[in-house]
Amino acid sequence: MDKLLPCDINAEKVVLGTIMGDRNALSDVWEILSPETFYDPFHKEIYQAILEISKRGDRPDVVMVLNELAKSGKKPDAFRLSEISSSYTFDLYQHAALIHDKAKRREFVSIAMSLNNSALDESNDIVDILAEVEDRLKNLFATSSDNIHTINEAIKGVKEQINRNHSDGNRLTGTPTGFSQFDSKSGGLQKSDLIVIAADTSQGKTSLAVTIALSAAQHGSAVAMYSMEMKKEQIAARMMSVESGVPANTILYSKLTDEQFDSIDRGLARLYDKPVYFDDRSTSNIDTILASIRTLKAKYNIDGAIVDYLQILNVNMKGANKEAQMGEVARKLKNLAKELDIWIMALSQLNRDSTNTAPSLARLRDSGQIGEAADVVILIYRPEVYKRSFPEPFHNANVTNTALIDVAKGRNIGLLKFLCGFDKKTTKFYELGESSIPYTTKEEQPF
């Protein structure tokens, strides 16, 4: 069957030879070529090496490519590479387009074979088969040029947004968080945004994310949750705790009273069939999580994903320091949010500061690049834990069972600070109306 697959080995040779011989050639064809475009395995390796060299800012000539191939541990065929490098054409794009066409035809064959095999295997759900085929066909000719638009198209999008704001009254344009002060300024969590929630240990990062996920799901938005430290049952117990008022550790590890059973049953009625998804196959590897998010977007059309938390993720960057790794993770999450048109919420630790416990952007652990990649950064501060007071303008507010939500970066929404309630028993964050914020006199302040 392989002999019948569409390919043009000579065109592949001349394209690779021209790229290695002309310093400007790659920029002319990189958009329509990928390693998988090439049929010959050695040609794939050569083009992958060319991309790696170009990514570093170097010129991918034959010597550089030979050295790059040698890094893989396999002895490259220097004679064959030299022969390929001697090929050249003045019609580079024409030949690149030819091998691009052959690759697409091979993909059609692959889709057809996959559809045939799946159709014959009755253990496969026909809806899943259809979704997979539609997704592969839809992405078959997707290129970066598909995302190029004119200023008129951009203006049209803004005008449509303005009209929706007027016609829908108070309806949000994004996913509701459950906190009206944030939602009124931001329109909720917006698609394509990377939102970072950052705080010290035990300040409630996961709890706030769970609270927001529940608000989103109860308003019909589909959310995927990834935790590197908690099983799906533990996250579900937290959600049950929020809805029932029974502590999560009691739900998981204690014998329940009849009253607690009743409370949990009432809470479960608000949780069943809500569009919240977990992937037990996900690990702390960022590429695995990205692939899972893509799958859940295709299968369940999720509106957003929550990743808990950044500093525990692994990224394939040998020799890179932690700062560079965290910057790469943040950029990958942001790029995926934009590509899939979803919001992604990532949790992050802060560096400790015993002299000034109030959180700040400068304390984002391991990388200021996290803050640079994020569209929104939300800092959580519960001074009660440190026996401190809130910073201005909330210095006189009672710190007991309250928390400060500080939107320290808002790329399109600006900055915002507000107080909310925090129930230590259920680890639930909840909204406080302006009139219900508990203020104390200076004499009454406990700390």
Buried (B, 14 or more C-beta within 10 A) or exposed (E): EEEEEBBBEEBBBBBBBBBBBBEEBBEBBBEBBBBEBBBBEBBBBBBBBBBBBBEEEEBBBBEBBBEBBEEEEEEBBEEEBEEBBEBBBEEBBEBBBBBBBBBEEBBBEEBEEBBEEBEEEEEEEEEEBEBBBEBBEEEEEEEEEEEEEEEEEEEEEEEEEEEEBEEEEEEBBBBBBBBEBBBEBBBBBBBBBBBBBBBBEEBBBBBBBBBBBBBBBBBEBBBBBBBBEBEBEBBBBBBBBBBBBBBBEBBBEEEEEEEBEEBBEEBEEBBEEBBBBBBEEBBEEBEBBBBBBBBBBBBBEBBBBBBBBBBEBBBEEEEEEEBBBBBBBBBBBBBBBBBBEBBBBBBBBBEEEEEEBBBBBEBBBBBBBBBBBBBBBBBBBBBBBBEBBBBEEBEBBBBEBBBBBBBBBBEEBEEBBBBBBBBEEBBBBBBBEEEEBBEBEEEEBEE
